[in-house]
Each structure stands twice: as C-alpha cells, then as structure tokens.
Amino acid sequence: MEIAVLGPLSARVGQASVVPSAAKPRQVLALLALNCGHPVSVSSLVDELWGDRPPRSAEATLHTYVKQLRRMIGAALAPDDPRGPRDVLRRVHTGYRLDGAAGGTDAAQFERLTLAGRSALERGAEAAASTLLIRALGLWRGPVLADVALGPVLRAEALRLEELRLMALEERFGAELRRGRHRTLIGELAALTSRFPLHENLHAQLMLALYRSGRTGQALEVYRRLRHVLADELGLEPSTQVRRLHEALLRGDPVLDSPAAAPRGDLAPPAGPGRGREDVPMPTVPGSPLPVAAR
C-alpha cells in the first residue's frame, strides 16, 4: 500500500486507488493514513468528523465508513494476496489501525530525511545536509491533505507538518549559505518572506544572501519592510539579533562575508510562520557580538 499525504491524499493498493470520494470517509482514511501503523482511537475519529457536537449515532456511522474503506481495499487487493481487508484496516482495542505501507507514508519519510539532514548540519556536513533536506522537501506536492476537509484533529497535524516544512526550508537555506551559495537562494527567500511577512529568520537569511551578492541596498530595504510590518501588525521592533545584523550591514562588517561564520550549534524546535525561533537566542560568531542569521 502506498500512502501520500503531503499534498492531495493518495492511497493505492497496487494500481488501484482506495481513496473514497465522499468527504467523511475520506477524512477517516486521511487520519488513519497520517498515523499509519499506529492505532487511532474511536474518540479521535469522532472528534475529527463531528468536533464537539457528534450525533448519537456517531460510532455506528464511523463503523459504516470503515466498512466502506474495507470494501474498497478488498476490491483492490490481488486475488493471491494472503491479506484480507481486515488485515490492512484492523480493529484494535482503542479504535482502528491502518497497516500495509511497507515504506511508511511520505510524511514519515519526510521526517526521517529532515532529522538526518539536521544531524548532518550539526556535524558541519553542509553538502550532505543540503542534499538530504532537498530530498525531504521534494516529497511535498502541495499543502497537507490538500483535497480533504480538515477537522480539528487533522488540522492540528497538518499545521505541525507545515511548520516542520518551514523549519526544513530554513535549515536548507542555512546549509546553502554556509556553502557560499547565496545567489541561488534569493528568489526562494524573496517569495517566502512575501508569504510570511512576520518571519524574522527568513528575512535575516534574505538580508544576508542579498548582502553577499553585492545588493546591500536591497538587503537594507528588506529590513525596513520587516520593521514596518512588525510595527503595524504586532507593535514590535525586530528582535535584537536582526537589529544587530542590520547594524552590521550598515557597517559593512567583514564577518558577514564569510560563509564559515554561519552558526553550527544546536538547532531550535520548529517555528510557525510568525517571528521565527525568537525564544532561542541566535548564535554569535566567535569573538564578535554579532549574531549571524544564516539558518
């Protein structure tokens, strides 16, 4: 069974799709797919489908949806397959479990690759880190479960994965900046800062990439725009780290020219599309009070 959730929902047994067209059975399959190999409780499935106002018949209706999914799986299984649909979609003590995806889902593969990329980055292996992170990001085909109506449980998991995607992007940009590939990042960073106008780390990475490409005026304009948006939307100034980067740009501090000056320390937990990893101090270049916003 092949399952993909990083984009439109896809679940195939052999060449046959087992994704139902009806919205609620599709939600059930999506939640089981995101937890492939692990049980999903009946209460979680009911919460996903009906929120805090389930009908009296919620569990019976849920069982009907599971029967529909099993029928589709049974029709897709090869005649000589020793498994039956109940082996693929199992009833367990607390709820249901979807089995049969030997390689795991694309989401599980994405998380494995990003962890490996982060480990390589911490070791200073920027080329390997960049390769692994590019592979991880290449698994995405669009927003998580782009063609599924998201209830509260799926929405929370989709948000978690989208934040991990943003974190992987930041780490990939950091690896490329350390390799001196600043020119190739400007377009992507410009698009992302437009999409996430409050995200300070991405703006700092764009400022550094522009500065190293001989475009200091544009780097300073990125800072001006960020400061204006933060003030208008949140009533805040940019973080101390970003302000110091701005001051270094104004001075033309030579430490900014060296890709080796980028931090190699511990990476912070995933950040949402807001102010970035503001709760974790940005590392400083040894021997200088200047933080380098390059990851």
C-alpha positions as CSV (number, residue, x, y, z in Angstrom):
1,M,0.0,0.0,0.0
2,E,1.4,3.4,-1.0
3,I,0.2,6.4,1.1
4,A,0.9,10.1,0.5
5,V,-0.5,13.0,2.5
6,L,2.0,15.8,1.6
7,G,-0.4,17.2,-1.0
8,P,-3.7,15.7,-2.2
9,L,-4.5,12.4,-0.3
10,S,-3.3,9.3,-2.2
11,A,-3.7,5.7,-1.1
12,R,-3.1,2.9,-3.5
13,V,-3.1,-0.8,-3.3
14,G,-1.3,-2.0,-6.4
15,Q,-2.5,0.3,-9.2
16,A,-5.9,0.9,-7.6
17,S,-6.8,4.0,-5.6
18,V,-8.7,3.3,-2.3
19,V,-9.5,7.0,-1.6
20,P,-13.3,7.4,-1.3
21,S,-15.0,10.3,-3.0
22,A,-17.3,11.1,0.0
23,A,-16.0,13.7,2.4
24,K,-16.3,12.0,5.8
25,P,-14.9,8.5,4.7
26,R,-12.1,10.5,3.1
27,Q,-11.4,12.2,6.5
28,V,-11.3,8.8,8.2
29,L,-8.8,7.4,5.7
30,A,-6.7,10.6,6.0
31,L,-6.4,10.4,9.8
32,L,-5.6,6.7,9.7
33,A,-3.1,7.3,6.9
34,L,-1.3,10.1,8.9
35,N,-1.0,7.5,11.8
36,C,-0.2,4.6,9.5
37,G,1.0,1.6,11.7
38,H,-0.4,3.2,14.9
39,P,-3.8,2.9,16.4
40,V,-6.3,5.8,16.1
41,S,-8.9,5.9,18.9
42,V,-12.6,6.0,18.1
43,S,-12.8,9.2,20.1
44,S,-10.2,10.9,17.9
45,L,-12.0,9.8,14.8
46,V,-15.3,11.1,16.2
47,D,-13.7,14.4,17.2
48,E,-12.3,14.7,13.7
49,L,-15.6,14.1,11.9
50,W,-18.0,16.0,14.2
51,G,-16.0,18.1,16.6
52,D,-17.7,18.7,19.9
53,R,-21.2,18.0,18.5
54,P,-21.2,14.4,17.5
55,P,-24.6,12.8,16.7
56,R,-25.9,9.9,18.8
57,S,-25.2,7.5,16.0
58,A,-21.5,8.7,15.7
59,E,-19.8,5.4,16.5
60,A,-22.2,3.4,14.3
61,T,-21.8,5.8,11.4
62,L,-18.0,5.6,11.9
63,H,-18.1,1.9,11.6
64,T,-20.1,2.2,8.4
65,Y,-17.3,4.4,7.0
66,V,-14.7,1.8,8.0
67,K,-16.7,-0.9,6.2
68,Q,-16.8,1.2,3.1
69,L,-13.0,1.6,3.2
70,R,-12.5,-2.1,3.8
71,R,-14.7,-2.9,0.7
72,M,-12.5,-0.6,-1.4
73,I,-9.3,-2.2,0.0
74,G,-10.7,-5.7,-0.6
75,A,-11.6,-4.9,-4.2
76,A,-8.0,-3.6,-4.8
77,L,-6.1,-6.5,-3.2
78,A,-4.7,-9.0,-5.7
79,P,-6.5,-12.4,-5.7
80,D,-3.4,-14.2,-4.5
81,D,-2.7,-11.7,-1.7
82,P,-2.8,-13.6,1.6
83,R,-4.1,-10.5,3.4
84,G,-7.7,-9.5,3.7
85,P,-9.1,-6.0,4.1
86,R,-9.4,-6.6,7.9
87,D,-5.6,-7.2,7.9
88,V,-5.0,-3.9,6.3
89,L,-7.5,-1.9,8.3
90,R,-7.6,-3.5,11.7
91,R,-9.9,-3.1,14.6
92,V,-7.8,-2.7,17.7
93,H,-8.7,-2.3,21.4
94,T,-9.0,1.5,21.3
95,G,-10.0,2.1,17.7
96,Y,-8.6,1.3,14.2
97,R,-5.1,0.9,12.7
98,L,-4.1,1.1,9.1
99,D,-1.3,-1.3,8.1
100,G,0.4,-2.3,5.0
101,A,2.5,0.7,3.9
102,A,5.9,-1.1,4.0
103,G,7.9,2.1,3.3
104,G,5.7,4.3,5.5
105,T,4.0,7.4,4.3
106,D,5.6,10.3,2.5
107,A,5.2,12.3,5.8
108,A,7.2,9.7,7.8
109,Q,9.9,9.7,5.1
110,F,10.0,13.5,5.2
111,E,10.5,13.5,8.9
112,R,13.3,10.8,8.7
113,L,15.1,12.8,6.0
114,T,14.9,16.1,7.8
115,L,16.2,14.5,11.0
116,A,19.1,13.1,9.0
117,G,19.7,16.5,7.4
118,R,19.7,18.2,10.7
119,S,22.2,15.7,12.1
120,A,24.5,16.3,9.1
121,L,24.2,20.1,9.6
122,E,25.2,19.8,13.3
123,R,28.2,17.8,12.2
124,G,29.2,20.6,9.8
125,A,28.5,18.4,6.7
126,E,26.7,21.1,4.8
127,A,26.7,19.4,1.4
128,A,25.2,16.2,2.8
129,A,22.7,18.3,4.9
130,S,21.6,20.2,1.8
131,T,21.1,17.0,-0.2
132,L,19.0,15.4,2.5
133,L,16.9,18.4,3.1
134,I,16.3,18.9,-0.7
135,R,15.1,15.3,-0.9
136,A,12.8,15.8,2.1
137,L,11.3,19.0,0.7
138,G,10.9,17.3,-2.8
139,L,8.3,14.9,-1.3
140,W,5.8,17.8,-0.9
141,R,3.2,18.1,-3.7
142,G,1.2,20.9,-2.1
143,P,-0.5,21.7,1.2
144,V,-1.0,18.7,3.6
145,L,-4.2,16.8,2.5
146,A,-5.0,19.5,0.0
147,D,-8.2,17.8,-1.1
148,V,-9.5,16.7,2.3
149,A,-11.9,18.7,4.5
150,L,-9.9,19.1,7.7
151,G,-11.5,18.7,11.1
152,P,-9.8,19.7,14.4
153,V,-7.5,16.6,14.6
154,L,-6.3,16.7,11.0
155,R,-5.9,20.5,11.1
156,A,-3.5,20.2,14.1
157,E,-1.4,17.5,12.4
158,A,-1.4,19.5,9.1
159,L,-0.1,22.6,11.0
160,R,2.6,20.5,12.7
161,L,3.8,19.2,9.3
162,E,3.7,22.6,7.7
163,E,5.8,24.0,10.5
164,L,8.3,21.2,10.0
165,R,8.4,22.0,6.3
166,L,9.2,25.6,7.1
167,M,11.9,24.6,9.5
168,A,13.4,22.3,6.9
169,L,13.5,25.2,4.4
170,E,15.3,27.4,6.9
171,E,17.8,24.7,7.6
172,R,18.4,24.1,3.9
173,F,18.9,27.8,3.3
174,G,21.4,27.8,6.3
175,A,23.3,24.9,4.8
176,E,23.5,26.7,1.4
177,L,24.5,30.0,2.9
178,R,27.4,28.2,4.7
179,R,28.4,26.7,1.3
180,G,28.5,30.2,-0.2
181,R,25.5,29.6,-2.5
182,H,23.8,32.8,-1.5
183,R,22.9,34.0,-5.0
184,T,20.8,30.9,-5.8
185,L,18.6,31.4,-2.7
186,I,17.5,35.0,-3.3
187,G,14.4,34.1,-5.4
188,E,13.1,31.5,-3.0
189,L,13.7,33.6,0.1
190,A,12.0,36.6,-1.5
191,A,8.9,34.5,-2.2
192,L,8.9,33.1,1.3
193,T,9.3,36.5,3.0
194,S,6.4,37.7,1.0
195,R,4.3,34.7,2.1
196,F,5.5,35.0,5.8
197,P,5.9,38.8,6.3
198,L,6.4,38.4,10.1
199,H,9.0,35.7,10.0
200,E,12.3,37.3,11.1
201,N,14.6,34.3,10.4
202,L,13.7,34.2,6.8
203,H,14.1,37.9,6.4
204,A,17.5,37.7,8.1
205,Q,18.6,35.0,5.7
206,L,17.4,37.1,2.7
207,M,19.3,40.1,4.0
208,L,22.5,38.1,4.3
209,A,22.1,36.5,0.9
210,L,21.5,39.9,-0.7
211,Y,24.4,41.5,1.1
212,R,26.8,38.7,0.0
213,S,25.5,39.2,-3.6
214,G,26.5,42.8,-3.6
215,R,23.0,44.1,-3.1
216,T,23.3,45.9,0.2
217,G,20.6,48.5,-0.7
218,Q,18.1,45.7,-1.2
219,A,19.1,44.0,2.0
220,L,18.5,47.2,3.9
221,E,15.1,47.6,2.2
222,V,14.2,44.1,3.4
223,Y,14.9,45.2,7.0
224,R,12.9,48.4,6.6
225,R,9.9,46.4,5.3
226,L,10.2,43.9,8.1
227,R,10.4,46.6,10.7
228,H,7.4,48.4,9.2
229,V,5.2,45.2,9.2
230,L,6.2,44.2,12.7
231,A,5.3,47.6,14.0
232,D,2.0,47.8,12.1
233,E,0.8,44.2,12.9
234,L,2.3,43.5,16.3
235,G,3.5,46.8,17.7
236,L,7.0,45.3,18.0
237,E,10.5,46.1,16.8
238,P,12.6,43.4,15.1
239,S,14.5,41.1,17.5
240,T,17.9,42.2,18.9
241,Q,19.6,39.6,16.7
242,V,18.0,41.0,13.5
243,R,18.8,44.6,14.6
244,R,22.4,43.7,15.1
245,L,22.5,42.1,11.7
246,H,21.1,45.3,10.2
247,E,23.8,47.3,12.0
248,A,26.5,45.0,10.6
249,L,25.1,45.6,7.1
250,L,25.3,49.3,7.6
251,R,29.0,49.0,8.8
252,G,29.9,46.5,6.1
253,D,31.2,44.3,8.8
254,P,33.6,41.8,7.1
255,V,32.4,38.9,9.3
256,L,29.3,38.8,7.1
257,D,31.3,37.9,4.0
258,S,32.5,34.5,5.3
259,P,30.2,31.5,4.9
260,A,32.1,29.8,7.7
261,A,30.8,32.4,10.1
262,A,27.4,30.8,10.0
263,P,26.4,29.1,13.2
264,R,26.8,25.3,13.7
265,G,25.3,24.9,17.1
266,D,22.1,23.2,18.2
267,L,19.0,23.8,16.1
268,A,15.9,25.1,17.7
269,P,12.5,23.4,17.7
270,P,10.1,24.1,14.7
271,A,8.8,27.6,14.4
272,G,5.5,28.7,13.0
273,P,5.0,31.4,10.3
274,G,5.4,34.2,12.8
275,R,8.5,35.7,14.4
276,G,10.6,32.5,13.9
277,R,12.7,31.0,16.7
278,E,12.6,34.1,18.9
279,D,12.7,32.0,22.1
280,V,16.1,30.6,21.2
281,P,19.0,33.1,21.1
282,M,20.6,33.2,17.7
283,P,24.3,32.1,18.0
284,T,27.0,34.6,17.7
285,V,30.2,34.5,15.7
286,P,33.1,33.6,18.0
287,G,34.9,36.7,19.1
288,S,32.2,39.1,18.0
289,P,28.9,40.2,19.5
290,L,27.3,39.9,16.1
291,P,24.7,37.1,15.5
292,V,24.7,35.7,12.0
293,A,21.2,34.9,10.9
294,A,22.1,32.2,8.5
295,R,19.9,29.3,9.3
